Amino acid sequence: MAAVVTVDKAGRIVIPRGTRHSHGIRAGTKFLLVEGENGLLWLERIDPRELSDRLRREMRGVDLDAIVRRVESEANRLARSRYRALARR
């Protein structure tokens, strides 16, 4: 199904009633807004509880502290290389 929708002054888009009904979309349903190439946008419905359960299962046994340290180190390295004022600190 395709429908033309309009964004209101508050930035809201109304999902047509038939689409909401057929997909079980109710107030409070969460969506991920994904920006693609060439101005393409799409919405993906997400269930925060299911997402957090999946992340817990997939990350079981992973040392997240080591990953955070590597990311922080890389971010600091990139910041120093791009912003010379930071390198003097």
C-alpha positions in Angstrom: 0.0 0.0 0.0 1.2 3.5 -0.7 -0.2 6.8 0.5 0.7 10.4 0.3 1.0 12.0 3.7 1.8 15.5 4.9 4.1 16.7 7.7 2.3 19.2 10.0 3.9 22.3 11.7 5.1 20.1 14.6 6.8 17.7 12.2 4.3 14.9 12.6 3.2 12.6 9.9 -0.2 10.9 10.1 -0.2 7.3 9.2 -3.5 6.5 7.5 -6.1 4.7 9.6 -6.3 1.6 7.4 -2.5 1.2 7.6 -2.5 1.7 11.4 -5.3 -0.9 11.7 -3.8 -3.5 9.4 -0.4 -3.3 11.1 -1.6 -2.9 14.7 0.0 0.5 15.1 -1.3 2.3 18.2 -0.3 5.4 20.1 3.1 4.9 21.6 4.3 2.4 18.9 8.0 3.1 18.4 9.7 3.5 15.0 13.3 3.9 13.9 13.7 6.6 11.2 16.4 5.5 8.8 18.0 7.9 6.4 19.2 6.3 3.2 21.0 7.6 0.1 19.4 10.1 -2.3 17.0 11.5 0.3 15.3 8.1 0.9 13.7 7.8 4.3 11.9 4.8 5.8 10.4 3.8 9.1 11.0 0.5 10.8 8.8 -0.4 13.7 10.8 -1.5 16.8 9.9 -3.1 20.0 12.3 -1.7 22.7 11.8 -4.7 25.0 12.5 -7.2 22.2 15.5 -5.2 21.1 17.0 -5.0 24.5 16.4 -8.8 25.0 18.1 -9.5 21.7 21.1 -7.3 22.6 21.4 -9.0 26.0 21.5 -12.5 24.3 23.9 -11.4 21.6 26.2 -9.6 23.9 26.4 -12.3 26.6 30.0 -12.9 27.4 31.3 -9.9 25.5 33.7 -7.6 27.3 32.0 -4.2 26.7 34.5 -2.3 28.8 37.3 -3.2 26.4 35.1 -2.1 23.4 34.3 1.2 25.1 38.0 1.8 25.8 38.9 1.1 22.1 36.2 3.4 20.9 37.2 6.2 23.3 40.8 5.9 22.3 40.0 6.0 18.6 37.7 9.0 19.1 40.4 10.9 21.0 43.0 10.0 18.3 40.6 11.3 15.5 39.8 14.5 17.5 43.5 15.3 18.0 44.3 14.7 14.4 41.4 16.9 13.2 41.4 19.6 15.8 45.0 20.6 16.5 44.1 22.7 19.5 43.2 19.4 21.3 46.6 17.9 20.5 48.3 20.5 22.7 46.5 19.4 25.8 
